[in-house]
């Protein structure tokens, strides 16, 4: 509620809930208060992601509906008096967190610098961690690709999807993967020359958006039975009322899902939200289960 009615924050703050049976949820009773990011000091209006490493709980505390913010640790989450402490540096704006090789990885965004990936070994509870940069300056593209949107571990590599909105005619989205030694490869995205003079070529042979200019985000990833799936935010649906253009683009209205059995070579699973794409523009959540993969879509209508 604090995003639109700040006066409600004291009585209706963002909450973290817990359950021991999957049915009854209770507020843990810890309030994050203020966070500090590259944009300054803000109230917490929500939590965007949660990961558990070595029985310690970390979450991204957001400062706006966009979703960026800081990483906090929930101290003693199962006790009667838990607390929330920021562990990320004040000069980073963080969208995604992931556990990889028993370390905490952050996906960051910066309109003036491009996206980044930072890593930290776990420090003492309640203290700020020492984070080291793994990927900076938008992986060599600067402000063309400005923010990490999705992170997922698949076959001992950390896959990172990032997007940009500011410096190109169309939004751009690319995918990189990080190995255990923290070296990285470009999987999907435009070729670029890196600051050290070397060149980064997409190992898939596919440019931004898997070659589709309408893929504005690589929004979520999940693996199922040995294959990696990636779902997009496809903005072609917004042209559905433009004469002639809507006829040409109708077959691809809706989110795309791509799949790979090795992280390098990819197949198109759907280009129209499984046939229901007029309004289902985004594959916002994905989850594997014993019954198969479930995809939760984003849409503004219906």
Backbone as JSON, one array per atom type, in Angstrom:
{
  "sequence": "XXXXXXXXXXXXXXXXXXXXXXXXXXXXXXXXXXXXXXXXXXXXXXXXXXXXXXXXXXXXXXXXXXXXXXXXXXXXXXXXXXXXXXXXXXXXXXXXXXXXXXXXXXXXXXXXXXXXXXXXXXXXXXXXXXXXXXXXXXXXXXXXXXXXXXXXXXXXXXXXXXXXXXXXXXXXXXXXXXXXXXXXXXXXXXXXXXXXXXXXXXXXXXXXXXXXXXXXXXXXXXXXXXXXXXXXXXXXXXXXXXXXXXXXXXXXXXXXXXXXXXXXXXXXXXXXXXXXXXXXXXXXXXXXXXXXXXXXXXXXXX",
  "N": [[0.81, -1.21, 0.0], [2.06, 1.16, 0.53], [3.19, 2.22, -1.75], [1.39, 3.85, -3.11], [-0.14, 5.07, -1.15], [1.43, 6.44, 1.13], [0.9, 7.01, 3.8], [-0.2, 4.77, 4.9], [1.82, 3.02, 5.51], [2.88, 2.79, 8.23], [0.91, 1.25, 9.51], [0.3, -0.77, 7.74], [2.6, -2.34, 6.7], [5.0, -3.76, 4.33], [5.15, -7.32, 4.33], [6.56, -10.44, 5.49], [5.58, -13.71, 5.23], [5.07, -16.85, 6.93], [4.76, -20.44, 6.84], [3.96, -23.65, 8.11], [2.53, -25.74, 7.19], [1.6, -25.28, 4.65], [-0.9, -24.25, 4.34], [-1.9, -22.53, 6.39], [-0.88, -19.28, 6.98], [1.3, -17.03, 8.6], [2.28, -13.81, 9.76], [5.68, -13.02, 10.14], [6.43, -10.96, 11.7], [8.49, -9.09, 11.49], [9.78, -5.97, 10.51], [11.1, -4.22, 7.79], [11.71, -1.5, 7.49], [13.7, 1.26, 6.56], [15.59, 1.23, 3.48], [18.75, 1.45, 1.75], [19.86, 2.41, -1.39], [21.33, 2.82, -4.68], [19.75, 4.88, -5.47], [19.14, 6.29, -3.23], [17.7, 6.74, 0.08], [14.94, 4.8, 1.08], [11.55, 3.86, 1.94], [10.44, 0.48, 2.54], [8.38, -1.21, 0.34], [7.7, -3.7, -0.5], [8.51, -7.24, -0.99], [10.54, -8.93, -3.23], [11.98, -11.21, -4.03], [13.06, -14.34, -2.6], [15.59, -16.25, -1.09], [17.2, -19.15, 0.27], [20.11, -19.91, 1.98], [22.3, -22.11, 3.4], [20.58, -22.44, 5.62], [19.89, -19.82, 6.12], [17.97, -16.89, 5.59], [17.34, -14.8, 2.89], [16.24, -11.84, 1.23], [14.92, -9.74, -1.4], [14.29, -6.47, -0.8], [11.99, -4.15, -1.83], [11.77, -0.85, -3.21], [9.94, 0.35, -4.82], [7.17, -0.2, -7.12], [8.41, -1.12, -9.38], [10.37, -2.92, -8.62], [13.09, -3.0, -7.92], [15.72, -2.73, -5.42], [17.12, -3.44, -2.24], [19.17, -6.03, -0.73], [18.17, -7.94, 1.99], [18.72, -9.61, 5.12], [16.89, -11.97, 6.95], [16.93, -12.2, 10.26], [16.98, -14.84, 12.51], [14.4, -16.08, 11.68], [12.4, -17.89, 12.51], [12.01, -17.42, 15.12], [10.51, -15.79, 18.02], [10.99, -13.13, 17.8], [12.03, -11.97, 15.23], [14.32, -10.17, 13.05], [15.1, -7.72, 10.48], [17.74, -7.02, 8.37], [19.71, -4.96, 6.31], [22.0, -6.2, 3.94], [23.28, -5.71, 1.59], [25.39, -3.49, -0.38], [25.16, 0.12, -0.12], [25.32, 1.43, -2.51], [24.28, 0.03, -4.62], [21.63, -1.04, -6.76], [19.27, -3.47, -6.65], [17.81, -6.18, -8.36], [17.49, -8.98, -8.58], [18.19, -12.02, -6.77], [20.23, -14.88, -6.15], [21.2, -18.16, -5.15], [24.33, -19.63, -5.58], [26.88, -21.93, -5.91], [27.19, -21.94, -3.11], [27.36, -19.27, -2.51], [26.15, -15.89, -2.43], [24.54, -14.33, -5.05], [23.98, -11.33, -6.78], [21.8, -9.61, -8.96], [21.98, -6.65, -10.67], [20.84, -3.27, -11.48], [21.33, -0.32, -13.43], [20.66, 2.65, -14.87], [22.55, 4.45, -15.82], [24.87, 3.01, -16.15], [24.53, 0.35, -16.9], [23.66, -3.18, -16.59], [24.64, -5.44, -13.9], [26.4, -8.14, -12.22], [26.95, -9.31, -9.02], [28.87, -10.82, -6.36], [28.95, -12.5, -3.2], [30.56, -14.03, -0.45], [29.09, -15.54, 2.42], [28.75, -13.42, 5.17], [29.07, -12.58, 8.73], [26.01, -12.84, 10.62], [23.74, -10.15, 10.38], [25.52, -8.26, 9.46], [26.95, -6.08, 6.92], [27.84, -7.46, 3.79], [30.85, -8.26, 1.97], [30.88, -7.55, -1.26], [31.85, -8.61, -4.5], [32.5, -7.61, -7.88], [31.28, -9.44, -10.66], [30.2, -9.29, -13.23], [30.1, -6.33, -15.05], [29.11, -3.03, -16.24], [27.02, -3.58, -18.03], [27.78, -6.02, -19.18], [29.62, -5.28, -21.11], [28.08, -3.75, -22.81], [27.18, -1.43, -21.78], [24.89, 1.18, -21.28], [22.96, 0.15, -22.98], [21.81, -2.27, -22.19], [20.23, -2.46, -19.3], [19.39, -3.64, -16.84], [19.34, -6.53, -14.73], [16.92, -9.09, -14.92], [16.1, -11.75, -14.54], [17.31, -14.72, -12.92], [18.82, -17.93, -12.8], [19.87, -21.17, -11.82], [21.37, -23.68, -13.69], [22.53, -26.78, -14.63], [25.06, -26.46, -13.3], [25.75, -23.85, -13.87], [25.17, -20.33, -13.66], [22.51, -18.72, -14.98], [21.7, -15.65, -16.45], [19.35, -13.31, -17.18], [18.92, -10.25, -18.84], [17.76, -6.87, -19.45], [17.05, -3.94, -21.48], [15.94, -0.54, -21.9], [16.45, 2.05, -22.7], [18.36, 3.09, -24.58], [18.08, 2.24, -27.18], [16.2, 1.68, -30.26], [14.28, -0.36, -30.07], [13.31, -2.26, -27.16], [15.87, -4.23, -25.61], [16.97, -7.57, -24.96], [19.07, -9.88, -23.33], [20.98, -12.91, -22.68], [23.24, -14.29, -20.42], [25.7, -16.64, -19.14], [27.18, -17.8, -16.15], [30.07, -19.38, -14.99], [31.41, -21.75, -12.54], [33.89, -20.75, -11.87], [33.52, -18.09, -12.11], [33.85, -16.94, -14.61], [32.29, -15.73, -17.63], [29.89, -16.29, -20.28], [28.39, -15.13, -23.31], [25.18, -15.99, -24.12], [22.68, -15.55, -25.49], [22.23, -12.75, -27.48], [23.4, -9.53, -28.7], [26.44, -9.28, -30.57], [29.45, -7.95, -29.17], [32.31, -5.81, -28.58], [34.59, -6.21, -25.98], [35.91, -4.37, -23.11], [38.59, -5.21, -22.82], [39.44, -5.64, -25.36], [38.78, -8.05, -26.56], [36.22, -10.09, -28.18], [32.77, -10.68, -27.69], [30.7, -13.21, -28.62], [27.45, -14.54, -29.3], [26.88, -17.74, -28.07], [24.79, -19.26, -28.87], [24.23, -18.36, -31.35], [22.21, -16.56, -31.67], [20.75, -13.32, -31.66], [19.76, -10.36, -29.77], [16.83, -10.88, -27.81], [16.3, -13.46, -28.76], [16.32, -13.06, -31.45], [13.92, -11.8, -31.87], [12.41, -8.78, -31.96], [10.38, -7.98, -30.32], [10.59, -9.12, -27.84], [10.81, -7.97, -24.84], [11.6, -8.51, -22.19], [13.57, -11.11, -20.74], [11.97, -12.98, -18.75], [11.52, -15.0, -16.82], [12.97, -18.08, -15.66], [13.16, -21.65, -15.66], [13.8, -25.1, -14.9], [13.06, -28.35, -16.19], [12.93, -31.75, -16.06], [15.54, -32.06, -17.05], [15.77, -30.1, -19.02], [16.12, -26.62, -19.83], [13.98, -23.89, -19.47], [12.85, -20.77, -20.75], [10.97, -17.88, -20.29], [9.32, -15.06, -21.82], [8.65, -11.48, -21.89], [6.6, -10.2, -24.16], [6.0, -7.59, -26.24], [4.46, -7.26, -28.52], [1.72, -7.55, -28.53], [0.67, -5.08, -27.86], [0.24, -3.76, -30.18], [-2.11, -4.55, -31.2], [-4.36, -3.12, -32.0], [-3.66, -1.67, -34.2], [-4.24, -1.05, -37.51], [-3.73, -3.42, -40.16], [-1.02, -3.92, -39.3], [-1.7, -5.37, -37.01], [-2.83, -7.62, -38.15], [-0.66, -8.83, -39.43], [1.0, -9.4, -37.25], [-0.52, -10.92, -35.54], [-0.25, -13.81, -35.28], [1.89, -14.04, -33.51], [1.28, -12.72, -31.17], [1.51, -12.49, -27.67], [3.33, -14.09, -24.96], [6.62, -15.59, -25.38], [8.13, -18.84, -25.11], [11.15, -20.42, -24.69], [13.32, -23.27, -25.05], [15.97, -25.44, -23.91], [18.36, -28.06, -24.0], [20.96, -27.98, -23.27], [21.74, -25.42, -22.72], [22.92, -23.96, -24.7], [22.01, -24.45, -27.39], [18.83, -23.72, -28.7], [15.25, -24.14, -28.71], [12.04, -23.1, -29.97], [9.32, -23.08, -27.95], [6.76, -21.98, -27.61], [5.25, -19.24, -29.35], [3.11, -17.67, -28.94], [1.89, -17.55, -26.41], [0.93, -20.15, -25.93], [-1.23, -20.26, -27.65], [-3.04, -18.44, -26.65], [-2.66, -15.62, -26.8], [-3.47, -12.91, -27.11], [-3.84, -11.17, -24.95], [-2.18, -12.21, -22.98], [0.73, -11.33, -22.29], [3.11, -11.82, -20.92], [5.35, -14.25, -19.57], [5.37, -14.62, -16.48], [5.84, -16.05, -14.12], [7.28, -19.26, -13.47], [7.13, -22.71, -12.78], [8.31, -25.86, -11.9], [6.79, -29.06, -11.37], [5.82, -32.3, -10.05], [3.81, -32.92, -11.83], [4.39, -31.62, -14.14], [5.26, -28.59, -15.99], [4.3, -25.4, -14.84], [3.05, -22.26, -15.88], [2.71, -18.94, -15.03], [0.91, -16.24, -16.18], [1.32, -12.77, -17.16], [-0.94, -10.1, -17.53], [-2.97, -7.29, -18.54], [-5.64, -7.11, -19.03], [-8.93, -8.68, -19.06]],
  "CA": [[0.0, 0.0, 0.0], [2.9, 2.35, 0.66], [3.57, 2.79, -3.05], [0.42, 4.86, -3.52], [-0.66, 5.78, 0.02], [2.5, 6.27, 2.12], [0.41, 7.12, 5.18], [-0.59, 3.45, 5.39], [2.98, 2.19, 5.82], [3.04, 2.42, 9.65], [-0.06, 0.24, 9.95], [0.2, -1.84, 6.75], [3.89, -2.45, 6.03], [5.28, -5.0, 3.6], [5.29, -8.41, 5.3], [7.01, -11.77, 5.12], [4.72, -14.7, 5.89], [5.63, -18.2, 7.04], [3.8, -21.52, 7.02], [4.53, -24.97, 8.38], [1.67, -26.77, 6.62], [1.19, -24.9, 3.32], [-2.28, -23.77, 4.36], [-2.02, -21.4, 7.32], [0.26, -18.38, 6.88], [1.34, -16.0, 9.64], [3.29, -12.76, 9.62], [6.79, -13.28, 11.05], [6.49, -9.86, 12.65], [9.67, -8.26, 11.32], [9.57, -4.87, 9.58], [12.41, -3.83, 7.25], [11.98, -0.08, 7.64], [14.36, 1.94, 5.44], [16.71, 0.62, 2.77], [19.59, 2.39, 1.03], [20.31, 1.93, -2.68], [21.97, 3.86, -5.48], [18.8, 5.97, -5.64], [18.97, 6.98, -1.96], [17.03, 6.03, 1.16], [13.52, 4.63, 0.79], [10.76, 2.87, 2.68], [10.22, -0.81, 1.88], [6.96, -1.41, 0.02], [7.43, -5.09, -0.86], [9.62, -8.18, -1.12], [10.41, -9.44, -4.59], [12.55, -12.55, -4.16], [13.55, -14.93, -1.36], [16.42, -17.43, -1.24], [17.73, -19.72, 1.51], [21.46, -20.45, 1.86], [22.8, -22.59, 4.69], [19.55, -22.18, 6.62], [19.75, -18.38, 6.34], [16.95, -16.39, 4.69], [17.64, -13.51, 2.29], [15.15, -11.36, 0.39], [15.07, -8.41, -1.98], [13.31, -5.51, -0.31], [11.78, -3.23, -2.95], [11.42, 0.53, -2.87], [8.86, 0.79, -5.71], [6.53, -1.32, -7.82], [9.32, -1.63, -10.41], [10.92, -4.13, -8.03], [14.48, -2.94, -7.49], [15.88, -2.35, -4.02], [18.3, -3.91, -1.52], [19.08, -7.37, -0.17], [18.12, -7.97, 3.45], [18.7, -10.91, 5.76], [15.93, -12.13, 8.04], [17.66, -12.8, 11.37], [16.13, -15.69, 13.37], [13.05, -15.96, 11.13], [11.44, -18.76, 13.18], [11.92, -17.05, 16.53], [9.42, -14.9, 18.35], [11.37, -11.73, 17.58], [12.98, -11.85, 14.13], [14.64, -8.81, 12.61], [15.49, -7.62, 9.08], [18.93, -6.17, 8.29], [20.25, -4.85, 4.96], [23.35, -6.75, 3.81], [23.87, -5.27, 0.32], [25.97, -2.14, -0.32], [24.23, 1.22, -0.34], [25.48, 2.03, -3.84], [23.75, -0.88, -5.63], [20.19, -1.22, -6.88], [19.26, -4.91, -6.89], [16.55, -6.74, -8.84], [17.39, -10.43, -8.43], [19.19, -12.72, -5.96], [20.26, -16.32, -6.39], [22.25, -18.93, -4.5], [25.14, -20.35, -6.56], [28.14, -22.34, -5.3], [27.16, -21.54, -1.7], [27.54, -17.84, -2.41], [24.99, -15.08, -2.77], [24.75, -13.55, -6.27], [23.02, -10.25, -6.97], [21.63, -9.02, -10.28], [21.76, -5.22, -10.42], [20.46, -2.41, -12.58], [21.77, 1.08, -13.34], [20.45, 3.29, -16.18], [23.74, 5.2, -16.24], [26.05, 2.14, -16.28], [24.21, -0.97, -17.39], [23.43, -4.18, -15.55], [25.8, -6.09, -13.32], [26.23, -9.29, -11.33], [27.89, -9.22, -7.9], [28.93, -12.06, -5.59], [29.46, -12.37, -1.84], [30.54, -15.11, 0.51], [28.26, -15.14, 3.54], [29.4, -12.83, 6.32], [28.34, -12.78, 9.99], [24.63, -12.37, 10.61], [23.53, -8.77, 10.78], [26.57, -7.37, 8.97], [27.03, -5.91, 5.47], [28.79, -8.38, 3.19], [31.78, -7.73, 0.99], [30.5, -8.03, -2.58], [32.83, -8.37, -5.57], [31.83, -7.6, -9.18], [31.53, -10.53, -11.61], [29.87, -8.69, -14.52], [29.82, -4.9, -14.9], [28.95, -2.23, -17.46], [26.13, -4.24, -18.97], [28.53, -7.07, -19.9], [30.28, -4.68, -22.26], [27.16, -2.97, -23.64], [26.85, -0.18, -21.11], [23.5, 1.54, -21.02], [22.02, -0.52, -23.88], [21.12, -3.29, -21.39], [20.36, -1.72, -18.05], [19.01, -4.3, -15.59], [19.03, -7.95, -14.62], [15.5, -9.36, -14.67], [15.91, -13.13, -14.1], [18.5, -15.53, -12.66], [18.46, -19.32, -12.53], [20.99, -22.11, -11.9], [21.08, -24.84, -14.53], [23.73, -27.55, -14.98], [26.25, -25.89, -12.67], [26.01, -22.48, -14.32], [24.15, -19.35, -13.3], [22.01, -18.02, -16.17], [21.27, -14.3, -16.08], [18.65, -12.58, -18.24], [18.94, -8.8, -18.59], [17.0, -6.1, -20.43], [17.31, -2.5, -21.56], [14.82, 0.22, -22.46], [16.74, 3.47, -22.78], [19.31, 3.59, -25.57], [17.88, 1.64, -28.49], [14.85, 1.88, -30.81], [13.45, -1.37, -29.44], [13.91, -2.85, -25.96], [16.77, -5.34, -25.88], [17.13, -8.57, -23.9], [20.13, -10.85, -23.58], [21.18, -13.97, -21.69], [24.61, -14.75, -20.21], [25.8, -17.66, -18.11], [28.38, -17.66, -15.33], [30.59, -20.67, -14.55], [31.8, -21.81, -11.14], [35.07, -19.91, -11.66], [33.03, -16.72, -12.31], [33.93, -16.48, -15.99], [30.94, -15.7, -18.2], [29.7, -16.4, -21.72], [27.17, -14.6, -23.88], [24.38, -17.08, -24.68], [21.79, -14.91, -26.47], [22.41, -11.3, -27.44], [24.18, -8.95, -29.79], [27.89, -9.3, -30.47], [30.07, -6.7, -28.74], [33.72, -5.82, -28.21], [34.75, -5.96, -24.56], [36.95, -3.38, -22.81], [39.95, -5.75, -22.97], [39.71, -5.81, -26.78], [38.23, -9.3, -27.08], [34.85, -9.99, -28.66], [31.79, -11.63, -27.15], [29.74, -13.67, -29.61], [26.47, -15.43, -28.67], [27.18, -19.14, -28.36], [23.61, -19.84, -29.51], [24.08, -17.77, -32.68], [21.0, -15.74, -31.66], [20.91, -11.98, -31.14], [18.83, -9.9, -28.74], [15.45, -11.36, -27.85], [16.25, -14.65, -29.61], [16.05, -12.58, -32.79], [12.58, -11.22, -31.91], [12.52, -7.44, -31.38], [9.28, -7.75, -29.39], [10.88, -9.71, -26.53], [11.36, -6.89, -24.03], [12.25, -9.11, -21.02], [13.67, -12.52, -20.44], [11.32, -12.67, -17.49], [11.64, -16.06, -15.82], [13.55, -19.33, -16.13], [12.92, -22.84, -14.83], [14.2, -26.33, -15.6], [12.14, -29.47, -16.06], [13.38, -33.02, -16.64], [16.82, -31.9, -17.74], [15.75, -29.0, -19.99], [15.95, -25.27, -19.3], [12.94, -23.11, -20.15], [12.91, -19.32, -20.53], [9.76, -17.19, -20.74], [9.58, -13.67, -22.15], [7.63, -10.43, -21.99], [6.52, -9.89, -25.6], [5.13, -6.41, -26.32], [3.76, -7.18, -29.81], [0.27, -7.47, -28.29], [0.25, -3.68, -27.74], [-0.07, -3.28, -31.52], [-3.28, -5.31, -31.66], [-5.38, -2.23, -32.56], [-3.09, -0.94, -35.34], [-4.68, -1.73, -38.73], [-2.77, -4.15, -40.99], [0.05, -4.45, -38.44], [-2.26, -6.38, -36.12], [-3.04, -8.84, -38.93], [0.64, -9.43, -39.66], [1.62, -9.85, -36.01], [-1.44, -11.7, -34.72], [0.22, -15.16, -34.93], [2.91, -14.06, -32.47], [0.85, -12.03, -29.95], [1.66, -13.31, -26.47], [4.71, -14.4, -24.54], [7.35, -16.71, -25.96], [8.9, -19.72, -24.24], [12.24, -21.12, -25.37], [13.84, -24.38, -24.26], [17.29, -25.92, -24.3], [18.85, -29.21, -23.24], [22.36, -27.77, -22.89], [21.98, -24.01, -22.46], [23.53, -23.32, -25.87], [21.11, -24.54, -28.54], [17.49, -23.44, -28.2], [14.06, -24.37, -29.53], [10.88, -22.28, -29.64], [8.23, -23.9, -27.42], [5.56, -21.26, -28.05], [5.45, -17.82, -29.66], [1.83, -16.96, -28.77], [1.3, -17.91, -25.11], [0.23, -21.42, -26.1], [-2.46, -20.05, -28.39], [-3.95, -17.5, -25.97], [-1.7, -14.53, -26.65], [-3.92, -11.54, -27.36], [-3.62, -10.38, -23.75], [-1.17, -12.82, -22.12], [1.98, -10.86, -22.9], [4.32, -12.14, -20.17], [5.52, -15.45, -18.75], [5.88, -13.93, -15.3], [6.33, -17.06, -13.18], [7.36, -20.62, -13.99], [7.42, -23.63, -11.68], [8.21, -27.28, -12.19], [6.13, -29.89, -10.37], [5.74, -33.68, -10.55], [2.81, -33.01, -12.9], [4.84, -30.86, -15.3], [5.59, -27.18, -15.81], [3.22, -24.41, -14.78], [3.44, -20.91, -16.24], [1.76, -17.9, -14.64], [1.06, -15.17, -17.16], [0.99, -11.38, -16.83], [-1.78, -9.41, -18.51], [-3.67, -6.15, -17.97], [-7.06, -7.18, -19.38], [-9.63, -9.93, -18.77]],
  "C": [[0.84, 1.26, 0.0], [3.33, 2.96, -0.65], [2.67, 3.96, -3.42], [-0.13, 5.67, -2.35], [0.38, 5.62, 1.14], [2.02, 6.33, 3.56], [0.01, 5.77, 5.77], [0.6, 2.6, 5.84], [3.11, 1.85, 7.31], [2.1, 1.31, 10.1], [-0.2, -0.93, 8.98], [1.52, -1.97, 5.99], [3.98, -3.72, 5.18], [5.61, -6.1, 4.62], [5.94, -9.63, 4.67], [6.19, -12.76, 5.93], [5.43, -16.05, 5.94], [4.49, -19.2, 7.23], [4.54, -22.8, 7.32], [3.68, -26.09, 7.8], [1.2, -26.45, 5.2], [-0.21, -24.34, 3.22], [-2.44, -22.51, 5.19], [-0.74, -20.57, 7.28], [0.17, -17.32, 7.97], [2.48, -15.03, 9.37], [4.43, -13.05, 10.6], [7.0, -12.12, 12.02], [7.71, -8.98, 12.56], [9.41, -7.21, 10.25], [10.93, -4.36, 9.12], [12.72, -2.36, 7.48], [12.62, 0.5, 6.4], [15.41, 1.05, 4.8], [17.48, 1.72, 2.04], [20.09, 1.74, -0.25], [20.99, 3.07, -3.42], [21.05, 5.05, -5.71], [18.59, 6.76, -4.35], [18.29, 6.1, -0.94], [15.53, 5.99, 0.92], [12.87, 3.71, 1.82], [10.64, 1.6, 1.86], [8.73, -0.98, 1.62], [6.66, -2.86, -0.37], [8.69, -5.92, -0.88], [9.46, -8.91, -2.44], [10.92, -10.87, -4.74], [13.08, -13.03, -2.82], [14.42, -16.14, -1.71], [16.89, -17.86, 0.14], [19.09, -20.32, 1.21], [21.92, -20.84, 3.25], [21.86, -22.22, 5.84], [19.46, -20.7, 7.02], [18.86, -17.81, 5.24], [17.34, -14.98, 4.22], [16.49, -13.13, 1.35], [15.55, -10.04, -0.25], [13.92, -7.56, -1.47], [13.2, -4.39, -1.33], [11.35, -1.86, -2.45], [10.29, 1.07, -3.75], [8.28, -0.42, -6.42], [7.4, -1.89, -8.93], [10.05, -2.87, -9.91], [12.35, -4.06, -7.57], [14.57, -2.47, -6.04], [17.18, -2.85, -3.45], [18.07, -5.35, -1.08], [19.12, -7.27, 1.35], [18.22, -9.42, 3.91], [17.67, -10.89, 6.88], [16.64, -12.89, 9.16], [16.67, -13.56, 12.25], [14.68, -15.69, 12.91], [12.0, -16.8, 11.84], [11.28, -18.43, 14.66], [10.71, -16.16, 16.77], [9.72, -13.44, 18.08], [12.41, -11.64, 16.47], [13.25, -10.39, 13.79], [15.1, -8.87, 11.16], [16.62, -6.6, 8.98], [19.41, -6.13, 6.84], [21.68, -5.36, 4.93], [24.03, -6.3, 2.51], [24.4, -3.85, 0.45], [24.95, -1.07, -0.67], [24.28, 1.77, -1.76], [24.99, 1.12, -4.95], [22.23, -0.86, -5.59], [19.96, -2.63, -7.42], [17.86, -5.38, -7.28], [16.41, -8.22, -8.5], [18.47, -10.94, -7.49], [19.09, -14.2, -6.26], [21.4, -16.93, -5.6], [22.98, -19.75, -5.55], [26.49, -20.65, -5.93], [28.28, -21.87, -3.86], [27.51, -20.07, -1.48], [26.25, -17.14, -2.81], [25.34, -14.22, -3.98], [23.61, -12.54, -6.42], [22.98, -9.84, -8.43], [21.21, -7.58, -10.12], [21.32, -4.49, -11.68], [20.95, -1.0, -12.35], [21.6, 1.72, -14.71], [21.69, 4.0, -16.7], [24.95, 4.32, -16.51], [25.75, 0.81, -16.95], [24.12, -1.97, -16.25], [24.73, -4.77, -15.04], [25.4, -7.32, -12.53], [27.34, -9.22, -10.28], [27.77, -10.47, -7.05], [29.46, -11.76, -4.19], [29.45, -13.71, -1.14], [29.76, -14.62, 1.73], [29.12, -14.6, 4.68], [28.62, -13.12, 7.59], [26.93, -12.23, 9.9], [24.56, -10.92, 11.09], [24.56, -7.79, 10.29], [26.45, -7.19, 7.46], [28.13, -6.82, 4.93], [29.73, -7.64, 2.24], [31.46, -8.35, -0.37], [31.58, -7.67, -3.6], [32.13, -8.45, -6.92], [32.25, -8.79, -10.04], [31.29, -10.04, -13.03], [29.52, -7.23, -14.27], [29.57, -4.27, -16.26], [28.08, -2.93, -18.5], [26.8, -5.31, -19.8], [29.14, -6.52, -21.19], [29.39, -3.83, -23.13], [26.72, -1.67, -22.99], [25.36, 0.0, -20.92], [22.5, 0.93, -22.0], [21.18, -1.55, -23.12], [21.31, -2.89, -19.93], [20.08, -2.51, -16.77], [18.87, -5.8, -15.74], [17.55, -8.11, -14.3], [15.3, -10.77, -14.11], [17.25, -13.81, -13.9], [18.05, -16.94, -12.31], [19.7, -20.19, -12.71], [20.56, -23.34, -12.68], [22.4, -25.48, -14.92], [25.01, -26.84, -14.56], [26.68, -24.56, -13.27], [24.85, -21.6, -13.9], [23.77, -18.58, -14.56], [21.37, -16.71, -15.73], [20.63, -13.65, -17.3], [18.58, -11.11, -17.89], [18.27, -8.07, -19.74], [17.38, -4.64, -20.39], [16.19, -1.79, -22.29], [15.22, 1.6, -22.95], [17.49, 3.92, -24.04], [19.12, 3.03, -26.97], [16.44, 1.9, -28.96], [13.88, 0.9, -30.16], [14.11, -1.82, -28.13], [14.79, -4.04, -26.34], [16.85, -6.28, -24.69], [18.22, -9.55, -24.29], [20.27, -11.81, -22.42], [22.66, -14.3, -21.63], [24.58, -15.91, -19.22], [27.18, -17.57, -17.46], [28.78, -19.04, -14.83], [31.03, -20.59, -13.08], [33.04, -20.96, -10.85], [34.79, -18.43, -11.91], [33.38, -16.12, -13.67], [32.53, -16.53, -16.59], [30.99, -15.8, -19.72], [28.41, -15.7, -22.11], [26.42, -15.74, -24.55], [23.49, -16.57, -25.79], [21.98, -13.41, -26.35], [23.31, -10.83, -28.56], [25.68, -9.03, -29.51], [28.41, -7.95, -30.03], [31.56, -6.91, -28.46], [33.84, -5.42, -26.75], [35.88, -4.96, -24.3], [38.38, -3.89, -22.97], [40.32, -6.01, -24.43], [39.18, -7.08, -27.39], [36.78, -9.08, -27.49], [33.99, -11.04, -27.98], [30.77, -11.93, -28.23], [28.72, -14.59, -28.92], [26.71, -16.88, -29.06], [25.99, -19.84, -29.0], [23.49, -19.4, -30.97], [22.89, -16.83, -32.79], [21.26, -14.39, -31.02], [19.87, -11.64, -30.1], [17.44, -10.49, -28.93], [15.24, -12.64, -28.6], [15.91, -14.26, -31.05], [14.68, -11.97, -32.96], [12.61, -9.87, -31.21], [11.42, -7.15, -30.37], [9.53, -8.35, -28.01], [11.6, -8.68, -25.66], [12.06, -7.4, -22.77], [12.48, -10.59, -21.29], [13.24, -12.63, -18.99], [11.46, -13.75, -16.43], [12.21, -17.3, -16.46], [13.23, -20.44, -15.14], [13.42, -24.04, -15.62], [13.23, -27.45, -15.26], [12.71, -30.67, -16.8], [14.61, -32.84, -17.53], [16.88, -30.77, -18.74], [15.54, -27.68, -19.27], [14.92, -24.54, -20.14], [13.08, -21.64, -19.78], [11.67, -18.68, -21.12], [10.0, -15.7, -20.87], [8.38, -12.77, -21.85], [7.67, -9.96, -23.44], [5.51, -8.75, -25.8], [4.4, -6.27, -27.65], [2.26, -7.02, -29.62], [-0.22, -6.02, -28.22], [-0.08, -3.06, -29.08], [-1.34, -3.92, -32.07], [-4.37, -4.44, -32.26], [-4.87, -1.42, -33.75], [-3.48, -1.68, -36.62], [-3.52, -2.29, -39.54], [-1.64, -4.74, -40.15], [-0.5, -5.56, -37.55], [-2.52, -7.7, -36.86], [-1.72, -9.59, -39.12], [1.21, -10.06, -38.38], [0.74, -10.78, -35.18], [-0.89, -13.09, -34.35], [1.25, -15.18, -33.81], [2.53, -13.21, -31.24], [0.98, -12.99, -28.77], [3.1, -13.65, -26.19], [5.28, -15.58, -25.32], [7.93, -17.56, -24.84], [9.9, -20.47, -25.1], [12.79, -22.2, -24.46], [15.16, -24.86, -24.82], [17.66, -27.1, -23.42], [20.31, -29.07, -22.84], [22.7, -26.31, -22.59], [22.6, -23.26, -23.63], [22.58, -23.3, -27.07], [19.67, -24.53, -28.06], [16.42, -23.77, -29.23], [12.94, -23.46, -29.07], [9.74, -23.21, -29.2], [6.88, -23.29, -27.76], [5.93, -19.83, -28.38], [4.18, -17.01, -29.45], [1.12, -17.36, -27.48], [0.44, -19.16, -25.21], [-1.15, -21.22, -26.71], [-3.43, -19.06, -27.77], [-3.22, -16.18, -25.72], [-2.2, -13.12, -26.82], [-3.67, -10.65, -26.16], [-2.53, -10.95, -22.85], [0.23, -12.51, -22.66], [3.22, -11.32, -22.17], [4.26, -13.47, -19.47], [6.19, -15.0, -17.46], [6.43, -14.88, -14.26], [6.32, -18.41, -13.86], [7.75, -21.54, -12.83], [7.27, -25.07, -12.15], [7.53, -28.0, -11.04], [6.17, -31.33, -10.88], [4.75, -33.85, -11.68], [3.21, -32.24, -14.14], [5.1, -29.41, -14.94], [4.32, -26.34, -15.78], [3.78, -23.04, -15.07], [2.34, -19.94, -15.81], [1.96, -16.68, -15.52], [0.73, -13.8, -16.56], [0.1, -10.82, -17.94], [-2.56, -8.32, -17.78], [-5.18, -6.24, -18.14], [-7.6, -8.55, -19.03], [-9.33, -10.43, -17.35]]
}
